[in-house]
């Protein structure tokens, strides 16, 4: 009975030792997983930070492009407005000059035309 009790005690001790090894293995694997999880979290944080930087640069690039196009269009519109104003001024000057020449021609040759008409009527 003492031998049977010793055997049970040894069996119990072996079971406790076996359980302790299983728990130790589990803890070691868990510690390894914890390190992997921490490494993954760190890598994820780095990727997220890098992605935010890339997005900010890309966003700034778009803002710069839009600003450039707006400036270009604004400058172009100002140039066209200035060119149109110059063309209208030239047109007004040309029209005034032409009108003045027409009046001068009428004044100079209007009498001649009337004289021709008188001579023509006199011949008939």
PyMOL commands that set and color helices and strands:
alter all, ss='L'
color gray80, all
select helices_A, chain A and resi 2-123
alter helices_A, ss='H'
color red, helices_A
deselect
rebuild
show_as cartoon
